[in-house]
Amino acid sequence: MIFFIFKRIILFLMILYVPKSFSISAPISDIHLQSVLETKNTFHNNNEKLGYILGLSFGNYVNQTFEKQKKIGIELDRNSLLKGIQDAISGNLKLSHQDISSGLKELEKKLKHATKIQLKKNAKENFIQGELYMKNFSKLKGVKKTSSGLLYLLERAGEGEALKDETKITVHYKGTLINGLEFDNSYKRGRPVSLRLKDVILGWKEGLKYIKKGGKIKLVIPPNLAYGTEEVNGIPANSTLIFDIELLDVVNGV
């Protein structure tokens, strides 16, 4: 029971933020560096060295999480944490299993509350930054804005029949966030994607009707035409999405 509560706590920490690194390749303070230099020649075998490396990695992770916790109003005592680790390893527990379980539940409750607040802040900031990005993008040459708020830049119109909701399409595409982070790319996977136009997000459904087979278009899609206030497949809530789409094939009436 205690183990499962602990796993949920770690999950909440991961939702709130992602540590810079779980390895010792992340920035290490001068004190930590000095510790490494003093300790590097004291290992009697490779297992000791690997154990020490694992301890450094865990300590680095703990340091990062402690700093992040302070920012959301949760401040735990480092010395107590270290003592708890020592006691767990030695089996010399200062608290009963019931006390430990109750404490973890209390911490989990605090983290749930902090997570909810942080996600709301993130969603609000995503929306503001998305609005700013779209405002700047709309000023670029050739960019058009629809009544729904979709922005698009037609790179190649294509030829053939106009798309309908029932049309089966085959596309290559790249999807990024406004900060340049790529979240999907069919080119990198080495194969295009086939689907029906009716099954895609609203921004795609509207935007792809501006091109035909062989066409290429860039879409900047506001949250209300994408995934809205929900986080989907790692895409943060209220994200403005950028898609570069190439329409390879079109099949109507299937």
BAFI-3210 file (N, C-alpha, C; in Angstrom, 3 decimals, decimal comma, padded with zeros to 6 digits):
// residues 254
n [1|2|3|4|5|6|7|8|9|10|11|12|13|14|15|16|17|18|19|20|21|22|23|24|25|26|27|28|29|30|31|32|33|34|35|36|37|38|39|40|41|42|43|44|45|46|47|48|49|50|51|52|53|54|55|56|57|58|59|60|61|62|63|64|65|66|67|68|69|70|71|72|73|74|75|76|77|78|79|80|81|82|83|84|85|86|87|88|89|90|91|92|93|94|95|96|97|98|99|100|101|102|103|104|105|106|107|108|109|110|111|112|113|114|115|116|117|118|119|120|121|122|123|124|125|126|127|128|129|130|131|132|133|134|135|136|137|138|139|140|141|142|143|144|145|146|147|148|149|150|151|152|153|154|155|156|157|158|159|160|161|162|163|164|165|166|167|168|169|170|171|172|173|174|175|176|177|178|179|180|181|182|183|184|185|186|187|188|189|190|191|192|193|194|195|196|197|198|199|200|201|202|203|204|205|206|207|208|209|210|211|212|213|214|215|216|217|218|219|220|221|222|223|224|225|226|227|228|229|230|231|232|233|234|235|236|237|238|239|240|241|242|243|244|245|246|247|248|249|250|251|252|253|254]
n.u [000,828|001,888|003,923|002,513|001,226|003,455|004,381|002,356|002,785|005,294|004,459|002,821|004,771|006,195|004,289|004,084|006,568|009,480|012,493|015,785|017,671|018,199|020,623|024,160|025,126|023,872|023,991|026,348|027,013|029,806|030,506|029,508|031,065|033,619|033,278|033,062|035,637|037,180|036,315|036,685|038,816|038,395|036,942|036,464|035,616|033,752|031,018|030,704|031,318|029,265|027,059|027,557|027,330|024,620|023,567|024,434|022,958|020,326|020,445|020,876|018,476|016,720|017,574|016,814|014,016|013,348|013,851|011,948|009,640|009,600|008,781|006,131|005,091|005,586|007,717|010,140|012,224|015,627|017,573|016,008|014,942|017,257|017,897|015,693|016,107|018,463|017,538|015,606|017,170|018,722|016,776|015,910|013,368|011,707|009,075|005,758|004,251|001,689|001,781|003,560|002,120|-000,083|001,234|002,273|-000,115|-001,049|000,927|000,515|-002,027|-001,471|000,181|-001,558|-003,289|-001,474|-000,661|-003,027|-003,393|-001,013|-001,250|-003,424|-002,330|-000,340|-001,903|-003,239|-001,080|-000,140|-002,238|-002,140|000,444|000,080|-001,848|-000,329|001,639|000,098|-000,852|001,493|002,255|000,177|000,780|002,631|003,658|001,269|-000,206|-003,369|-006,468|-009,173|-012,756|-013,136|-010,850|-008,623|-005,349|-003,629|-001,137|-000,762|001,147|001,262|-001,234|-002,313|-004,148|-007,285|-010,158|-012,280|-011,994|-014,111|-016,021|-016,207|-014,100|-011,279|-008,015|-004,475|-001,602|001,483|003,084|004,169|004,163|004,298|004,864|004,419|006,816|008,647|009,023|008,840|006,170|005,096|005,744|005,433|007,178|009,630|008,977|008,875|006,711|003,592|000,352|-002,896|-006,301|-009,728|-011,222|-013,192|-012,463|-010,435|-008,890|-010,609|-009,221|-007,618|-009,634|-010,940|-008,789|-007,520|-009,261|-008,629|-006,741|-005,831|-005,278|-001,822|-001,239|000,156|000,338|000,555|-000,614|-001,777|-003,086|-005,528|-006,268|-009,050|-009,711|-008,197|-007,038|-008,124|-008,734|-007,668|-004,979|-003,331|-001,808|000,736|000,730|000,477|-002,225|-004,427|-002,830|-001,479|-001,212|001,092|001,108|002,673|001,581|001,302|-000,596|-000,987|-002,606|-005,999|-009,175|-012,373|-015,801|-015,626]
n.v [-001,204|001,265|001,537|001,897|004,346|005,982|005,751|007,129|009,685|010,298|010,347|012,643|014,580|014,362|015,243|017,919|018,969|018,313|016,914|018,273|016,368|012,872|011,929|012,163|013,927|016,276|019,752|020,109|021,178|023,101|021,975|019,371|018,542|018,608|016,594|014,395|014,350|013,800|011,315|009,571|007,776|005,939|003,641|000,172|-001,752|-002,319|-002,443|-000,883|001,600|001,911|001,918|004,291|006,128|005,818|006,796|009,486|010,317|010,018|011,833|014,217|014,410|014,678|017,163|018,891|018,505|019,433|022,191|022,931|022,255|024,169|026,410|025,918|025,988|023,856|022,671|020,573|019,006|018,569|017,161|015,471|013,883|012,556|011,147|009,503|007,893|006,551|005,155|003,537|001,870|000,635|-000,517|000,504|001,887|004,892|005,435|004,049|001,725|002,537|005,259|006,119|005,554|007,291|009,752|009,817|009,876|012,371|014,021|013,348|014,437|017,172|017,519|016,911|019,083|021,162|020,432|020,775|023,561|024,447|023,403|024,854|027,410|026,998|026,407|028,825|030,518|029,293|029,855|032,660|033,068|031,729|033,314|035,616|034,623|033,936|036,426|037,682|035,915|036,210|038,522|037,952|037,680|036,532|035,029|033,928|034,484|032,757|032,897|031,398|031,651|030,276|030,197|030,209|029,296|029,070|026,937|025,324|024,720|022,400|019,875|018,675|016,991|018,680|018,496|016,586|015,905|013,135|012,278|010,228|010,636|010,846|011,755|013,550|014,958|017,472|018,296|020,950|022,751|026,201|026,979|025,688|023,024|019,782|017,569|015,579|013,719|012,559|012,236|011,582|009,124|007,716|006,991|007,868|009,052|007,687|008,570|009,523|012,631|013,532|012,585|014,013|016,737|019,898|022,076|020,914|019,778|021,993|023,490|021,800|021,774|023,839|023,054|020,738|017,440|016,801|019,222|021,621|022,914|025,258|025,257|027,183|026,580|027,527|026,827|026,174|024,977|022,799|020,846|022,064|022,726|020,455|018,195|016,332|013,441|014,332|016,928|020,120|021,646|024,053|024,649|026,256|025,034|024,102|023,060|021,536|020,421|017,991|017,026|013,983|012,063|011,593|010,254|010,106|009,291|006,732]
n.w [000,000|000,878|-000,993|-003,410|-002,978|-002,827|-005,474|-006,807|-005,845|-006,963|-009,611|-009,645|-009,198|-011,574|-013,373|-012,690|-013,351|-015,389|-014,551|-015,208|-015,797|-015,202|-014,812|-013,983|-015,741|-015,726|-014,585|-011,963|-008,684|-007,285|-004,857|-005,095|-007,245|-006,139|-004,301|-005,988|-007,101|-004,844|-004,207|-006,294|-006,370|-004,392|-004,666|-004,356|-006,060|-009,135|-008,615|-006,318|-007,384|-009,302|-007,593|-006,227|-008,332|-008,939|-006,556|-006,724|-008,962|-008,015|-005,874|-007,279|-008,664|-006,473|-005,438|-007,520|-007,535|-004,988|-005,165|-007,069|-005,676|-003,670|-005,063|-005,497|-003,034|-001,306|001,008|001,960|004,450|003,893|005,400|006,931|004,938|003,995|006,319|006,471|004,209|004,967|007,252|006,087|004,512|006,458|007,975|010,328|011,353|012,316|012,469|012,463|010,123|009,629|010,292|008,333|006,004|006,362|006,317|003,711|002,284|003,041|001,881|-000,772|-001,150|-000,898|-003,111|-005,201|-005,062|-005,556|-008,113|-009,586|-009,414|-010,643|-013,253|-014,177|-014,214|-016,125|-018,382|-018,760|-019,337|-021,667|-023,396|-023,560|-024,661|-027,055|-028,335|-028,758|-030,466|-032,724|-033,458|-034,342|-036,383|-038,182|-039,508|-041,411|-044,838|-047,121|-045,357|-044,269|-042,526|-041,131|-040,456|-038,202|-036,799|-037,543|-038,887|-041,977|-044,386|-047,670|-049,502|-051,740|-054,041|-055,272|-057,196|-058,588|-057,126|-054,761|-051,188|-049,014|-046,016|-045,801|-047,256|-047,908|-046,942|-047,597|-045,984|-045,402|-042,619|-040,246|-036,858|-034,533|-031,427|-030,401|-029,359|-030,815|-030,258|-031,414|-031,783|-033,298|-036,301|-039,383|-041,455|-040,283|-039,253|-041,524|-043,082|-044,613|-043,399|-043,392|-043,379|-042,580|-043,420|-041,711|-039,258|-038,087|-036,158|-035,670|-036,784|-038,775|-040,356|-041,396|-042,513|-044,437|-046,529|-048,113|-049,870|-052,526|-053,948|-053,869|-052,840|-050,483|-047,201|-044,495|-041,261|-038,562|-035,615|-033,343|-029,815|-029,501|-031,862|-031,854|-029,374|-027,201|-023,762|-022,732|-021,941|-024,306|-025,367|-024,514|-025,416|-024,209|-022,299|-023,798|-025,990|-028,847|-032,060|-034,642|-037,924|-040,656|-043,625|-046,153|-048,783|-050,037|-051,301|-052,384|-051,868|-052,842|-052,058|-050,919]
ca.u [000,000|002,785|004,650|001,641|001,040|004,720|004,404|001,457|003,455|006,298|003,725|002,432|005,984|006,532|003,300|004,393|007,782|010,402|013,851|016,712|018,306|018,294|022,006|025,092|025,539|023,250|024,917|026,675|027,610|031,222|030,620|029,312|032,217|034,728|032,995|033,390|037,089|037,748|035,824|036,856|039,840|038,131|036,109|037,181|035,197|032,829|029,702|030,725|031,285|027,922|026,181|027,806|026,752|023,173|023,297|024,577|021,821|019,152|020,627|020,680|017,033|016,105|017,876|015,971|012,617|013,195|013,776|010,658|008,604|009,556|008,044|004,688|004,685|005,836|009,131|010,494|013,551|016,584|018,217|015,045|014,854|018,452|017,771|014,697|016,746|019,373|016,758|014,949|018,192|019,157|015,617|015,672|012,314|011,283|007,623|005,032|003,771|000,458|002,199|004,157|001,029|-000,853|002,059|002,317|-001,428|-001,096|001,772|-000,164|-003,124|-000,873|000,683|-002,730|-003,755|-000,451|-000,710|-004,209|-003,120|000,057|-001,761|-004,263|-001,409|000,295|-002,896|-003,463|000,113|-000,128|-003,229|-001,623|001,562|-000,478|-002,475|000,751|002,268|-000,820|-000,884|002,706|002,242|-000,836|001,363|003,539|003,150|000,558|-000,993|-004,790|-007,188|-010,575|-013,699|-013,028|-009,604|-007,536|-004,406|-003,002|-000,252|-000,832|002,428|000,997|-002,678|-002,668|-005,147|-008,238|-011,436|-012,287|-012,174|-015,345|-015,818|-016,078|-012,932|-010,132|-006,811|-003,158|-000,803|002,712|002,953|005,003|003,443|005,149|004,319|004,914|008,203|009,488|009,088|008,141|005,459|004,735|006,378|005,290|008,376|010,644|008,548|009,131|005,496|002,478|-000,804|-004,171|-007,467|-010,850|-011,201|-014,137|-011,914|-009,315|-009,280|-011,328|-008,279|-007,280|-010,838|-011,160|-007,619|-007,181|-010,188|-008,053|-005,822|-006,272|-004,211|-000,539|-001,092|000,911|-000,174|000,945|-001,752|-001,562|-004,410|-005,758|-006,721|-010,452|-009,804|-007,263|-007,403|-008,749|-008,159|-007,199|-003,658|-003,512|-000,568|001,887|000,515|-000,084|-003,542|-004,505|-001,703|-001,625|-000,440|001,559|001,231|003,042|000,879|001,380|-001,702|-000,421|-003,636|-007,377|-010,133|-013,743|-016,848|-015,280]
ca.v [000,000|002,415|001,627|002,438|005,775|006,624|005,811|008,201|010,949|010,504|010,706|014,049|015,378|014,343|016,080|019,318|019,363|017,254|017,270|018,509|015,094|011,891|011,461|013,137|014,842|017,560|020,622|019,726|022,298|022,971|021,054|018,033|018,227|018,310|015,287|013,406|014,289|013,188|009,956|008,756|006,746|005,174|002,482|-001,099|-002,542|-001,625|-002,354|000,296|002,768|002,020|002,327|005,712|006,862|005,811|007,724|010,841|010,598|010,206|013,086|015,306|014,471|015,213|018,593|019,581|018,475|020,285|023,576|023,112|022,191|025,461|027,362|025,646|026,091|022,637|022,676|019,455|019,123|017,685|016,286|014,429|012,971|011,729|010,259|008,506|006,942|005,730|004,260|002,537|000,904|-000,124|-001,176|001,122|002,870|005,704|005,559|002,826|001,679|003,333|006,666|006,363|005,568|008,518|010,867|009,811|010,311|013,823|014,619|013,159|015,411|018,479|017,532|016,980|020,466|021,967|020,075|021,404|024,987|024,650|023,118|025,993|028,503|026,657|026,524|030,252|031,063|028,746|030,577|034,015|032,986|031,325|034,504|036,493|033,993|034,043|037,833|037,935|035,086|036,742|039,666|037,471|037,743|035,372|034,362|034,281|034,118|032,435|033,417|030,571|031,984|029,488|030,868|029,268|029,803|028,129|026,788|024,704|024,489|021,056|019,757|017,581|017,212|019,325|017,552|016,556|015,274|011,688|011,993|009,545|011,359|010,354|012,967|013,641|016,179|017,724|019,113|021,562|023,777|027,530|027,116|024,920|021,616|018,902|016,510|014,506|013,903|011,346|012,117|010,869|007,727|007,084|006,567|008,822|008,633|007,682|008,700|010,273|014,026|013,736|012,072|014,840|017,909|020,912|022,889|020,148|019,591|023,245|023,933|020,953|022,042|024,900|022,459|019,511|016,444|017,383|020,522|021,728|024,045|025,416|025,649|027,580|026,231|027,924|025,710|025,792|024,161|021,682|019,977|022,855|022,820|019,138|017,742|015,129|012,845|015,167|018,305|020,842|022,261|025,385|024,843|026,607|024,026|024,444|021,872|021,588|019,252|017,717|016,127|013,077|011,345|011,889|009,281|010,474|008,304|005,388]
ca.w [000,000|000,966|-002,260|-004,452|-002,694|-003,205|-006,932|-007,227|-005,519|-008,011|-010,821|-009,537|-009,371|-012,989|-014,052|-012,415|-014,051|-015,777|-014,149|-016,310|-016,138|-014,144|-014,795|-013,433|-016,790|-015,409|-013,860|-010,596|-007,974|-006,960|-003,726|-005,629|-008,079|-005,237|-003,723|-007,007|-007,225|-003,657|-004,031|-007,489|-006,209|-003,176|-004,957|-004,325|-007,219|-010,037|-007,987|-005,447|-008,255|-009,868|-006,502|-005,985|-009,465|-008,749|-005,463|-007,253|-009,842|-007,159|-005,152|-008,221|-008,884|-005,256|-005,382|-008,497|-007,112|-003,812|-005,618|-007,726|-004,655|-002,986|-005,897|-005,414|-001,632|-000,541|001,356|002,825|005,053|003,236|006,380|007,295|003,807|004,016|007,463|006,099|003,292|005,773|008,106|005,243|004,109|007,638|008,581|011,636|011,109|013,464|012,403|012,128|008,738|009,582|010,251|007,018|005,032|006,575|005,868|002,252|001,805|003,238|000,855|-002,053|-001,207|-001,164|-004,487|-006,081|-005,045|-006,232|-009,527|-010,168|-009,531|-011,622|-014,584|-014,546|-014,557|-017,392|-019,450|-018,983|-019,992|-023,021|-024,187|-023,790|-025,596|-028,348|-028,923|-029,208|-031,633|-033,858|-033,863|-035,118|-037,589|-039,109|-040,221|-042,449|-046,206|-047,626|-044,319|-044,240|-041,301|-041,380|-039,452|-036,997|-036,110|-038,120|-039,773|-042,902|-045,424|-048,780|-050,188|-053,040|-054,046|-055,693|-058,258|-058,435|-056,461|-053,443|-050,089|-048,251|-044,702|-045,961|-048,081|-047,315|-047,338|-047,194|-045,784|-044,634|-041,835|-039,064|-035,880|-033,509|-030,563|-030,788|-028,900|-031,720|-029,872|-032,348|-031,072|-034,220|-037,600|-040,193|-042,298|-039,503|-039,117|-042,817|-043,776|-044,481|-042,603|-044,113|-042,498|-043,158|-043,008|-040,624|-038,010|-037,632|-035,359|-036,437|-037,553|-039,977|-041,163|-042,117|-043,258|-045,578|-047,626|-048,943|-050,837|-053,181|-054,049|-054,252|-052,193|-049,243|-046,446|-043,103|-040,432|-037,170|-035,092|-031,946|-028,975|-029,689|-033,070|-031,669|-028,251|-026,158|-022,417|-022,309|-022,371|-025,119|-025,894|-024,194|-025,866|-023,059|-022,432|-024,414|-026,907|-030,253|-032,790|-035,990|-038,753|-042,069|-044,150|-047,579|-049,151|-051,038|-052,056|-052,027|-052,410|-052,482|-052,331|-050,435]
c.u [000,866|003,498|003,800|001,358|002,288|004,808|003,501|002,075|004,504|005,624|003,313|003,626|006,367|005,557|003,648|005,593|008,588|011,796|014,752|017,363|018,277|019,720|022,920|025,666|024,889|024,223|025,115|027,390|029,082|031,439|030,494|030,523|033,420|034,565|033,371|034,898|037,735|037,424|036,231|037,870|039,596|037,302|036,956|036,808|034,150|031,436|029,613|030,598|029,889|026,914|026,318|027,196|025,242|022,775|023,408|023,383|020,561|019,244|020,407|019,198|016,321|016,343|016,982|014,515|012,372|013,048|012,441|009,521|008,472|008,680|006,543|004,222|004,858|007,334|009,415|011,936|014,513|017,214|017,302|014,904|016,045|018,400|016,780|015,262|017,664|018,614|016,061|015,936|018,611|018,018|015,266|014,648|011,896|009,767|007,005|004,598|002,496|000,796|002,776|003,077|000,224|-000,084|002,133|000,991|-001,574|-000,280|001,126|-001,291|-002,593|-000,413|-000,458|-003,209|-002,771|-000,459|-001,861|-003,972|-002,088|-000,437|-002,665|-003,399|-000,766|-000,659|-003,166|-002,303|000,212|-001,072|-002,723|-000,504|001,090|-001,119|-001,415|001,414|001,385|-000,909|000,319|002,716|001,280|-000,309|002,302|002,865|002,491|-000,308|-002,433|-005,428|-008,648|-011,454|-013,623|-011,782|-008,411|-006,658|-003,798|-002,163|-000,196|000,503|002,260|-000,464|-003,051|-003,745|-006,107|-009,503|-011,259|-012,559|-013,540|-015,083|-015,597|-014,843|-011,858|-008,860|-005,551|-002,236|000,547|002,607|003,986|004,213|004,381|004,334|004,931|006,341|009,178|009,595|008,227|007,473|005,020|005,360|006,306|006,494|009,450|010,277|008,721|007,902|004,392|001,332|-002,064|-005,316|-008,575|-010,868|-012,118|-013,563|-010,781|-009,818|-009,873|-010,405|-007,840|-008,482|-011,128|-009,985|-007,306|-008,120|-009,708|-007,030|-006,455|-005,077|-002,921|-000,263|-000,298|000,507|000,404|-000,270|-001,268|-002,929|-004,557|-006,343|-008,145|-010,677|-008,856|-007,754|-007,937|-007,999|-007,645|-005,760|-003,826|-002,169|000,648|001,785|-000,163|-001,450|-003,430|-003,340|-002,176|-000,684|-000,090|001,751|001,673|002,530|000,997|000,336|-001,272|-001,489|-005,017|-008,286|-011,518|-014,692|-016,514|-015,957]
c.v [001,259|002,630|002,268|003,918|006,548|006,777|006,931|009,567|011,278|010,933|012,171|014,970|015,458|015,187|017,551|019,807|018,137|017,680|017,444|017,209|014,168|011,364|012,535|014,023|016,207|018,399|020,188|020,895|022,042|021,967|019,616|017,611|017,856|016,931|014,174|013,222|013,573|011,707|009,016|007,622|005,847|003,921|001,212|-001,991|-001,762|-001,490|-001,157|001,565|002,982|002,439|003,811|006,574|006,936|006,770|009,169|011,242|010,859|011,525|014,297|015,517|015,101|016,716|019,395|019,631|019,354|021,749|023,865|023,109|023,511|026,456|027,130|025,554|024,835|022,548|021,575|019,606|018,098|016,684|015,143|013,408|012,013|010,712|009,139|007,448|005,993|004,713|003,172|001,455|000,018|-000,890|-000,614|002,247|003,578|005,862|004,205|002,880|002,500|004,818|007,024|006,465|006,853|009,739|010,966|010,261|011,822|014,545|014,497|014,175|016,805|018,591|017,582|018,413|021,360|021,699|020,777|022,894|025,258|024,427|024,245|027,177|028,248|026,838|027,986|030,880|030,562|029,507|031,975|034,006|032,581|032,490|035,435|035,924|034,167|035,481|038,160|037,149|035,658|037,907|039,244|037,483|036,425|034,664|034,861|033,763|033,870|032,984|032,638|030,905|031,201|030,367|029,826|029,997|028,747|028,094|026,194|024,275|023,046|021,065|018,609|017,985|017,900|018,281|017,715|015,823|013,776|011,284|011,254|010,209|010,633|011,558|012,653|014,951|016,246|018,637|019,650|022,493|025,121|027,778|026,303|023,449|020,766|017,762|015,366|014,795|012,595|011,141|011,300|009,400|006,962|006,585|007,610|008,227|008,726|007,710|009,437|011,687|014,277|013,350|012,920|016,007|018,987|021,756|022,220|020,070|020,839|023,566|023,115|021,153|023,184|024,360|021,207|018,566|017,073|018,719|020,456|023,005|024,063|025,929|026,064|027,533|026,651|026,764|025,247|024,966|022,962|020,810|020,753|022,854|021,487|018,896|016,406|014,671|013,736|016,593|019,064|021,457|023,669|025,685|025,274|025,699|024,498|023,148|022,250|020,305|019,178|016,668|015,239|012,410|011,648|010,844|009,673|009,315|006,895|005,119]
c.w [000,000|-000,360|-003,347|-004,231|-003,122|-004,724|-007,448|-006,953|-006,576|-009,308|-010,799|-009,738|-010,845|-013,790|-013,896|-013,192|-014,423|-015,365|-015,358|-016,746|-014,940|-014,031|-014,261|-014,515|-016,602|-014,606|-012,418|-009,930|-007,680|-005,829|-004,213|-006,447|-007,219|-004,612|-004,698|-007,109|-006,044|-003,555|-005,164|-007,315|-004,996|-003,430|-005,003|-005,495|-008,002|-009,427|-007,054|-006,286|-008,829|-008,808|-006,207|-007,085|-009,336|-007,631|-005,908|-008,108|-009,030|-006,398|-006,034|-008,507|-007,682|-005,146|-006,321|-008,043|-005,899|-004,216|-006,281|-006,711|-003,906|-003,745|-005,856|-003,959|-000,804|-000,266|002,379|003,312|004,448|004,217|006,797|006,181|003,788|005,160|007,163|005,166|004,055|006,610|007,302|004,832|005,283|008,300|009,944|011,507|012,394|013,534|012,068|010,661|008,579|009,502|008,885|005,955|005,132|006,067|004,359|001,653|001,940|002,171|-000,523|-002,232|-001,530|-002,608|-005,499|-006,209|-005,802|-007,735|-010,228|-010,397|-010,632|-013,042|-015,082|-014,963|-015,919|-018,572|-019,788|-019,740|-021,434|-023,931|-024,538|-024,824|-026,992|-029,076|-029,500|-030,460|-032,871|-034,373|-034,740|-036,435|-038,632|-039,945|-041,347|-043,818|-046,600|-046,617|-044,352|-042,953|-041,630|-040,262|-038,139|-036,174|-036,613|-039,004|-040,708|-043,947|-046,512|-049,510|-051,582|-053,052|-054,366|-056,759|-057,951|-057,709|-055,112|-052,366|-049,426|-046,938|-044,811|-046,759|-047,283|-047,840|-046,871|-047,135|-045,152|-043,860|-040,718|-038,145|-034,814|-032,627|-030,949|-030,311|-029,750|-031,388|-030,799|-031,573|-031,988|-035,584|-038,386|-041,103|-041,570|-039,315|-040,429|-043,532|-043,567|-043,679|-043,453|-043,113|-043,224|-042,578|-041,812|-039,261|-037,432|-036,793|-036,266|-037,305|-038,836|-040,914|-042,003|-043,036|-044,496|-046,757|-048,525|-049,933|-051,442|-053,283|-054,583|-053,589|-050,902|-048,532|-045,038|-042,340|-039,048|-036,511|-033,635|-031,150|-029,227|-030,950|-033,010|-030,525|-027,049|-024,844|-021,891|-022,771|-023,084|-025,668|-025,689|-024,687|-024,728|-023,354|-023,007|-025,349|-028,290|-031,037|-034,194|-036,761|-040,165|-042,690|-045,664|-047,931|-050,323|-051,899|-051,498|-052,671|-051,936|-052,783|-051,904|-049,107]
res [m|i|f|f|i|f|k|r|i|i|l|f|l|m|i|l|y|v|p|k|s|f|s|i|s|a|p|i|s|d|i|h|l|q|s|v|l|e|t|k|n|t|f|h|n|n|n|e|k|l|g|y|i|l|g|l|s|f|g|n|y|v|n|q|t|f|e|k|q|k|k|i|g|i|e|l|d|r|n|s|l|l|k|g|i|q|d|a|i|s|g|n|l|k|l|s|h|q|d|i|s|s|g|l|k|e|l|e|k|k|l|k|h|a|t|k|i|q|l|k|k|n|a|k|e|n|f|i|q|g|e|l|y|m|k|n|f|s|k|l|k|g|v|k|k|t|s|s|g|l|l|y|l|l|e|r|a|g|e|g|e|a|l|k|d|e|t|k|i|t|v|h|y|k|g|t|l|i|n|g|l|e|f|d|n|s|y|k|r|g|r|p|v|s|l|r|l|k|d|v|i|l|g|w|k|e|g|l|k|y|i|k|k|g|g|k|i|k|l|v|i|p|p|n|l|a|y|g|t|e|e|v|n|g|i|p|a|n|s|t|l|i|f|d|i|e|l|l|d|v|v|n|g|v]
***
